[in-house]
Amino acid sequence: MTSTDGTRSAPTVQLTDITRSYRSHRVLRGVSFDLTHGVTGLLGPNGAGKTTLLRLLATVLAPDGGDLRLLGRNV
């Protein structure tokens, strides 16, 4: 990742192929992205998995599959 001043910065949040289900309903499927410092918005319709994604990032929930790293550490 390249910051606005042209330097490379390590991602603070990395998600790779994250999946999460509730009973037989798959809420998140194959979610992947990297975030660096700054402000990020999360928009989507009701039932799109926004709250589930935020709970995963807060480590309140564990993903069913995939890799979630915060500050380079696997959570």
C-alpha angles and dihedrals in degrees: 000000000000121000126217091267091055098253123125116246127190116243114258091202125032125180121182121185094330116187130183130176136185109210103312095337114100107215100175123026125181097340111175131170143128125225129195128188117308139064122315127187126208116204132171144122124283111287095023094121100257095134092044090052092049091049089052091050090049088050091237089121129034120224118247089223142355133051126292118186127181116191088347095305125116109237 
